[in-house]
Amino acid sequence: MAAFTVSKVANDNYGLSWPGNKVTVLRKRVDFSVAANNLIQNGIMGILKVPADVIVLKFGMKVVTVDADITTSGYLGVYTETAAGVITEVDADGYAVTGQVMNVLGYVVGDVDAAFNAGGADPFHPLAADSVLTFTNIDTDTVNAAVVDFFAVLVDVSGYSQITTGGTGSYTT
C-alpha cells in the first residue's frame, strides 16, 4: 500500500449543521499547483477525516481550475485509521470517479460502485472506525495544475455530534 498525505495547504473547510447537529457538509479546496500538493500517478491524498459512527451519504468533487493534461483523473475512496495510526484500505475507489475529470470545469459525477462497503452491508451503514476520505490519481501524468473543491455530506448516528473540520497530517500505509 502506498503512502498518502493530507493536503497541507490552507483550506476553507466548513461544517453546516442542521437541527440536532446530525447532518454536516464538509468542503475542502485543494490547489494541486502548489508543489506540496502535486499528486503523481497512483499517489493517494487524504482529503477529509471522518469519525466512526458516521454515514457518508455523498463524497464528490468540483473542478474549479482545470489541469488540461489529465485525461483519466482518479478515484475517490475511503481508508480507516486506528488510534495507533495504522491505515487500512476499506474501498480505494468506493466513490469511483473516472473519465476526463480534471480537464473539465464543474461538478464531477461519480460512477456507481456496486462493491462499495464502507462500514457494513450497504452504503448507508456507518463507518465502523475513524476514516479518511481520499483521492487517488490514476492518470499517467502528475496532477499539478488543478484546483478542486472536495465535499462530503455526512450523517452522525453516534448519538452526539462529533464531526469537526480541518486537520492536517501525514499517514503511511
Buried (B, 14 or more C-beta within 10 A) or exposed (E): EEEBBBBEBEBEBEBEEEEEEBBBBBBBBBBBBBEEBBBEBEBBBBBBBBBBBBBBEEBBBBBBEBBEBBBBBBBBBBBBBEEEEEBEBBBBBBBBBBEEBBBBEEEBEBBEBEEBBBBEEEBEEBBEBBBBBBBBBBBEBBBBBBBBBBBBBBBBEEEEBBBEBEEEEEBEE
